[in-house]
């Protein structure tokens, strides 16, 4: 039996707000910080490809998207039993990888 490694998004949530790169007082949102810690990038919703993926994820069945993330190796359920803040951005990033829009290599 093959075991798949699953990353818990909860473990990547920051306890301290982070400063945006080059900013002195502008804080990175927790959602952006989470996707940066997981992927090294955040979805750029100014690009049509990412906006289209967001619409897909937003209008999809929530449980199906949560299951999709887990199948792709990221458990988006937090310690409280609910999806972590920014879980849809994680789903968008995973869909962008599947679609070849971004690459982690």
N, CA, C and O of each residue as an XYZ file, in Angstrom:
420
protein
N       0.840     -1.188      0.000
C       0.000      0.000      0.000
C       0.878      1.242      0.000
O       1.819      1.338      0.789
N       0.583      2.184     -0.869
C       1.349      3.413     -0.980
C       0.720      4.498     -0.115
O      -0.494      4.698     -0.150
N       1.541      5.195      0.656
C       1.050      6.257      1.522
C       1.296      7.600      0.860
O       2.397      7.862      0.375
N       0.295      8.441      0.837
C       0.425      9.785      0.279
C       0.648     10.766      1.425
O      -0.047     10.719      2.439
N       1.615     11.646      1.255
C       1.864     12.680      2.244
C       0.828     13.789      2.066
O       0.592     14.260      0.954
N       0.218     14.195      3.169
C      -0.775     15.265      3.145
C      -0.272     16.390      4.031
O       0.100     16.175      5.185
N      -0.267     17.587      3.477
C       0.140     18.788      4.207
C      -1.097     19.373      4.870
O      -2.143     19.507      4.235
N      -0.979     19.720      6.141
C      -2.076     20.386      6.846
C      -1.920     21.894      6.690
O      -0.951     22.471      7.183
N      -2.864     22.533      6.011
C      -2.814     23.987      5.832
C      -2.770     24.700      7.173
O      -2.128     25.743      7.294
N      -3.435     24.161      8.172
C      -3.451     24.747      9.517
C      -2.027     24.977     10.023
O      -1.758     25.972     10.695
N      -1.125     24.063      9.701
C       0.260     24.171     10.164
C       1.011     25.328      9.502
O       2.071     25.729      9.982
N       0.475     25.864      8.412
C       1.130     26.948      7.687
C       0.520     28.317      7.969
O       0.947     29.322      7.400
N      -0.475     28.352      8.847
C      -1.039     29.635      9.243
C      -0.054     30.346     10.151
O       0.536     29.731     11.040
N       0.120     31.616      9.934
C       1.059     32.408     10.711
C       0.372     32.957     11.958
O      -0.786     33.373     11.918
N       1.100     32.947     13.049
C       0.566     33.562     14.265
C       0.825     35.066     14.257
O       0.091     35.829     14.884
N       1.853     35.484     13.555
C       2.213     36.897     13.459
C       1.929     37.403     12.055
O       2.276     36.722     11.089
N       1.313     38.568     11.901
C       1.136     39.140     10.572
C       2.500     39.408      9.934
O       3.463     39.728     10.629
N       2.573     39.276      8.622
C       3.828     39.483      7.916
C       3.787     40.791      7.136
O       2.731     41.209      6.661
N       4.931     41.426      7.009
C       5.025     42.619      6.177
C       5.164     42.203      4.725
O       5.884     41.257      4.405
N       4.476     42.910      3.857
C       4.621     42.663      2.429
C       6.045     43.016      2.020
O       6.673     43.893      2.613
N       6.539     42.331      1.011
C       7.900     42.569      0.564
C       8.083     44.033      0.179
O       7.343     44.562     -0.651
N       9.062     44.676      0.779
C       9.355     46.074      0.481
C       8.449     47.071      1.175
O       8.657     48.277      1.048
N       7.445     46.599      1.910
C       6.521     47.515      2.583
C       6.995     47.773      4.002
O       7.659     46.937      4.616
N       6.648     48.927      4.503
C       7.029     49.248      5.875
C       5.865     49.075      6.838
O       6.070     48.732      8.003
N       4.638     49.311      6.363
C       3.509     49.183      7.278
C       2.315     48.453      6.674
O       1.293     48.292      7.342
N       2.426     48.006      5.415
C       1.331     47.289      4.771
C       1.450     45.806      5.112
O       2.481     45.184      4.857
N       0.399     45.252      5.684
C       0.429     43.852      6.088
C      -0.043     42.949      4.957
O      -0.958     43.293      4.208
N       0.592     41.797      4.848
C       0.138     40.769      3.925
C      -1.074     40.114      4.567
O      -1.047     39.795      5.756
N      -2.122     39.912      3.805
C      -3.290     39.256      4.385
C      -2.926     37.834      4.774
O      -2.011     37.245      4.197
N      -3.627     37.285      5.738
C      -3.363     35.912      6.177
C      -3.538     34.941      5.019
O      -2.794     33.967      4.908
N      -4.522     35.200      4.153
C      -4.749     34.328      3.009
C      -3.545     34.329      2.080
O      -3.062     33.263      1.699
N      -3.051     35.512      1.707
C      -1.870     35.580      0.848
C      -0.674     34.947      1.537
O       0.094     34.224      0.903
N      -0.509     35.208      2.816
C       0.602     34.623      3.553
C       0.551     33.108      3.538
O       1.582     32.450      3.395
N      -0.635     32.554      3.684
C      -0.792     31.101      3.671
C      -0.421     30.530      2.310
O       0.326     29.554      2.236
N      -0.927     31.115      1.242
C      -0.611     30.576     -0.081
C       0.863     30.770     -0.409
O       1.460     29.924     -1.075
N       1.466     31.877      0.051
C       2.905     32.064     -0.158
C       3.707     30.990      0.570
O       4.667     30.450      0.020
N       3.320     30.683      1.794
C       4.045     29.663      2.547
C       3.881     28.280      1.928
O       4.809     27.472      1.969
N       2.720     28.000      1.358
C       2.477     26.691      0.751
C       3.050     26.567     -0.656
O       3.614     25.532     -1.009
N       2.906     27.633     -1.470
C       3.239     27.543     -2.889
C       4.373     28.458     -3.335
O       4.895     28.296     -4.438
N       4.761     29.412     -2.501
C       5.748     30.394     -2.923
C       5.154     31.466     -3.816
O       5.883     32.256     -4.415
N       3.820     31.496     -3.907
C       3.113     32.478     -4.733
C       1.667     32.531     -4.259
O       1.216     31.690     -3.482
N       0.957     33.535     -4.745
C      -0.476     33.652     -4.475
C      -1.187     33.828     -5.806
O      -0.580     34.302     -6.766
N      -2.459     33.458     -5.883
C      -3.178     33.633     -7.148
C      -3.281     35.105     -7.525
O      -3.578     35.953     -6.684
N      -3.034     35.395     -8.786
C      -3.118     36.761     -9.293
C      -4.469     36.928     -9.973
O      -4.624     36.624    -11.156
N      -5.439     37.414     -9.217
C      -6.796     37.507     -9.734
C      -6.983     38.629    -10.750
O      -8.075     38.793    -11.293
N      -5.939     39.397    -11.011
C      -6.031     40.375    -12.095
C      -5.885     39.681    -13.455
O      -6.175     40.271    -14.495
N      -5.436     38.432    -13.433
C      -5.322     37.638    -14.669
C      -6.581     36.807    -14.841
O      -7.072     36.187    -13.897
N      -7.088     36.807    -16.051
C      -8.340     36.122    -16.360
C      -8.295     34.645    -15.993
O      -9.291     34.103    -15.515
N      -7.171     33.989    -16.205
C      -7.073     32.561    -15.914
C      -7.359     32.269    -14.439
O      -8.067     31.317    -14.110
N      -6.803     33.097    -13.563
C      -7.022     32.902    -12.138
C      -8.445     33.280    -11.740
O      -9.054     32.609    -10.908
N      -8.973     34.337    -12.322
C     -10.350     34.733    -12.015
C     -11.319     33.631    -12.441
O     -12.271     33.328    -11.721
N     -11.077     33.024    -13.624
C     -11.931     31.919    -14.077
C     -11.861     30.731    -13.116
O     -12.882     30.117    -12.809
N     -10.657     30.411    -12.644
C     -10.508     29.316    -11.686
C     -11.220     29.652    -10.374
O     -11.854     28.788     -9.770
N     -11.111     30.919     -9.933
C     -11.807     31.337     -8.716
C     -13.309     31.110     -8.852
O     -13.953     30.595     -7.939
N     -13.860     31.499     -9.998
C     -15.295     31.320    -10.231
C     -15.673     29.840    -10.178
O     -16.700     29.480     -9.604
N     -14.841     28.984    -10.776
C     -15.090     27.536    -10.728
C     -15.125     27.040     -9.290
O     -16.053     26.339     -8.885
N     -14.112     27.410     -8.527
C     -13.999     26.956     -7.141
C     -15.138     27.523     -6.302
O     -15.741     26.801     -5.507
N     -15.437     28.803     -6.470
C     -16.469     29.455     -5.672
C     -17.845     28.836     -5.908
O     -18.630     28.680     -4.973
N     -18.133     28.483     -7.161
C     -19.460     27.957     -7.500
C     -19.557     26.438     -7.372
O     -20.641     25.875     -7.524
N     -18.457     25.783     -7.101
C     -18.459     24.324     -6.948
C     -18.996     23.933     -5.579
O     -19.090     24.763     -4.675
N     -19.339     22.686     -5.441
C     -19.743     22.146     -4.153
C     -18.567     22.247     -3.193
O     -17.466     21.789     -3.500
N     -18.802     22.849     -2.030
C     -17.724     23.094     -1.068
C     -17.017     21.802     -0.651
O     -15.788     21.752     -0.614
N     -17.783     20.770     -0.342
C     -17.166     19.512      0.100
C     -16.332     18.890     -1.017
O     -15.282     18.305     -0.751
N     -16.789     19.011     -2.258
C     -16.009     18.487     -3.384
C     -14.679     19.228     -3.515
O     -13.655     18.616     -3.819
N     -14.690     20.530     -3.288
C     -13.446     21.300     -3.370
C     -12.514     20.957     -2.212
O     -11.301     20.868     -2.398
N     -13.071     20.766     -1.027
C     -12.255     20.364      0.125
C     -11.626     19.002     -0.150
O     -10.446     18.790      0.130
N     -12.422     18.071     -0.703
C     -11.905     16.744     -1.057
C     -10.843     16.838     -2.152
O      -9.845     16.117     -2.114
N     -11.057     17.728     -3.130
C     -10.080     17.937     -4.192
C      -8.733     18.361     -3.606
O      -7.689     17.828     -3.982
N      -8.766     19.316     -2.691
C      -7.524     19.782     -2.072
C      -6.813     18.631     -1.362
O      -5.599     18.467     -1.489
N      -7.568     17.849     -0.625
C      -6.966     16.726      0.100
C      -6.381     15.704     -0.867
O      -5.291     15.183     -0.631
N      -7.095     15.414     -1.953
C      -6.583     14.483     -2.964
C      -5.277     14.989     -3.568
O      -4.414     14.202     -3.956
N      -5.146     16.308     -3.642
C      -3.934     16.912     -4.200
C      -2.841     17.075     -3.156
O      -1.744     17.534     -3.471
N      -3.137     16.695     -1.896
C      -2.108     16.678     -0.870
C      -2.164     17.771      0.173
O      -1.243     17.904      0.979
N      -3.242     18.570      0.176
C      -3.361     19.629      1.186
C      -4.697     19.502      1.896
O      -5.758     19.625      1.284
N      -4.628     19.255      3.190
C      -5.826     19.186      4.023
C      -6.155     20.602      4.470
O      -5.391     21.216      5.214
N      -7.288     21.118      4.018
C      -7.650     22.508      4.311
C      -8.570     22.637      5.522
O      -9.061     23.729      5.811
N      -8.807     21.538      6.229
C      -9.639     21.584      7.426
C      -8.763     21.953      8.617
O      -7.739     21.320      8.872
N      -9.181     22.987      9.337
C      -8.421     23.466     10.486
C      -8.685     22.657     11.739
O      -9.484     21.720     11.742
N      -8.007     23.033     12.788
C      -8.156     22.357     14.076
C      -9.579     22.448     14.618
O     -10.004     21.605     15.408
N     -10.315     23.478     14.190
C     -11.682     23.671     14.668
C     -12.709     22.871     13.859
O     -13.904     22.931     14.146
N     -12.246     22.121     12.844
C     -13.144     21.308     12.035
C     -13.730     22.031     10.839
O     -14.499     21.445     10.076
N     -13.375     23.299     10.664
C     -13.851     24.086      9.535
C     -12.689     24.379      8.588
O     -11.529     24.316      8.996
N     -12.991     24.699      7.318
C     -11.901     25.046      6.402
C     -11.148     26.287      6.892
O     -11.745     27.216      7.437
N      -9.832     26.284      6.689
C      -9.007     27.428      7.085
C      -9.327     28.619      6.199
O      -9.809     28.466      5.076
N      -9.054     29.800      6.716
C      -9.217     31.016      5.930
C      -8.325     30.916      4.700
O      -7.144     30.585      4.806
N      -8.884     31.198      3.551
C      -8.098     31.141      2.325
C      -8.062     29.776      1.664
O      -7.273     29.560      0.743
N      -8.897     28.853      2.113
C      -8.862     27.510      1.538
C      -9.221     27.529      0.054
O      -8.717     26.711     -0.715
N     -10.084     28.453     -0.351
C     -10.443     28.515     -1.780
C      -9.250     28.972     -2.620
O      -9.095     28.536     -3.760
N      -8.409     29.846     -2.067
C      -7.196     30.240     -2.794
C      -6.264     29.047     -2.973
O      -5.595     28.919     -3.998
N      -6.228     28.178     -1.972
C      -5.434     26.956     -2.100
C      -5.988     26.097     -3.233
O      -5.231     25.576     -4.053
N      -7.309     25.951     -3.275
C      -7.940     25.181     -4.353
C      -7.636     25.796     -5.714
O      -7.372     25.075     -6.676
N      -7.671     27.123     -5.798
C      -7.354     27.805     -7.057
C      -5.918     27.509     -7.475
O      -5.657     27.221     -8.643
N      -4.998     27.579     -6.539
C      -3.596     27.296     -6.866
C      -3.427     25.850     -7.337
O      -2.692     25.595     -8.291
N      -4.091     24.913     -6.688
C      -4.003     23.511     -7.108
C      -4.606     23.309     -8.492
O      -4.074     22.546     -9.298
N      -5.707     23.988     -8.768
C      -6.307     23.912    -10.102
C      -5.402     24.571    -11.153
O      -5.323     24.102    -12.288
N      -4.726     25.648    -10.775
C      -3.801     26.314    -11.703
C      -2.631     25.392    -12.039
O      -2.160     25.373    -13.176
N      -2.170     24.642    -11.070
C      -1.106     23.669    -11.330
C      -1.612     22.597    -12.279
O      -0.940     22.258    -13.253
N      -2.791     22.062    -12.002
C      -3.386     21.038    -12.876
C      -3.553     21.540    -14.303
O      -3.332     20.799    -15.261
N      -3.948     22.812    -14.438
C      -4.201     23.391    -15.766
C      -2.918     23.829    -16.472
O      -2.955     24.218    -17.640
N      -1.792     23.769    -15.776
C      -0.535     24.189    -16.375
C      -0.328     25.692    -16.396
O       0.572     26.187    -17.075
N      -1.159     26.427    -15.651
C      -1.027     27.888    -15.595
C       0.221     28.272    -14.792
O       0.919     29.230    -15.125
N       0.485     27.511    -13.737
C       1.697     27.715    -12.951
C       2.406     26.378    -12.786
O       1.821     25.310    -12.966
N       3.673     26.473    -12.442
C       4.470     25.277    -12.211
C       5.242     25.468    -10.920
O       5.717     26.566    -10.629
N       5.365     24.422    -10.164
C       6.131     24.507     -8.925
C       7.598     24.146     -9.139
O       8.400     24.217     -8.208
N       7.943     23.769    -10.340
C       9.337     23.377    -10.625
C      10.217     24.552    -10.868
O      11.410     24.389    -11.120
